[in-house]
Amino acid sequence: DYDLILIDIRTPVMNGKEFYRHIKEGHSRLADKVIFTTGDVIGGKTKSFLEQGGRPCLMKPFTPNELKTVVRETLRQIKK
């Protein structure tokens, strides 16, 4: 069991989009616990993916306070 999952959009072997789809298909109860991160300029396909998924995304570089805020809000939403 995981409280939250931070996924970088661009990772080697399996990118964040593929990993999120894997989570949704095989471990759907974890999908609401995902927070994405990226240092890339968000292109149209990635922007569409993030909008459809409805998950938060932190743009790198982010501050510890920004991370805390997103984590708190995500945990709050999970507990509703």
N, C-alpha and C positions, 0 to 999 in steps of 0.2 A: 504494500500500500504506500502511496505517495500523497503528500499534502499538495504539492505543486510540481510541475514539470516545466523547466525553462528549455526552450528549443531554439537553437539558432537556425535561421532560414537556410543559410549556406553552410553545409557541413559536407565533408567528403563521404563517399560511398553511398549514403542515404541522406538526401537533403531534408530539411525541416518539414517541407510539404509532404514528402513521402512518409516520413516518420509519423506525422500527425494523422495521415490517412490510415496508417497501420494501427495506430492507437484507436481511432474511431471504429475500425472494422473488428479488431480483436479484443479491445479493452475499453469499450465505449464509456464506461463510468469514469474513466480518467480524462476524457476529452475536455471536460469543463475545467480541468485543473492546469491547462496549458497556457503558458505565457511565451510568446515568441520574442526573439531578439534578432536584430540585424544591423549590420554596418553599411549595407548597400543602399544605394538609391533605389527606392521601390518602383519597379516597372509595373506596367499594366496588369500582367498576369499575377504577379505577387500581390499587388494591391487588391485585385479581385478575389484572390484566394483568402486574404485576410478579412476582407469585408464579408464574404460568404461564411467564413468560419466563426466570425464574431468574437475572436479571441484577442486579448490585448497584445500590443507589440511595442517593445521598447527599442528605440533607435539608439545605436551606439555612436559615440560614447554616452552612456547614461550615468547619472550620479547615484550614490548609495541611497539618497533620499527619494529619487525617482523610482528606484527598484523597490524600496520599502512601500511607497504609495501604491504601486501596482500590485504588489504581493498582498497588502492589506485589503485592497478592494476586491481582488480575486478571491481571497479566503472568505470575505464577507458574502460575496455572491454565492459561493459554494454552500455556505451554511444556511442560506435562505430556504 
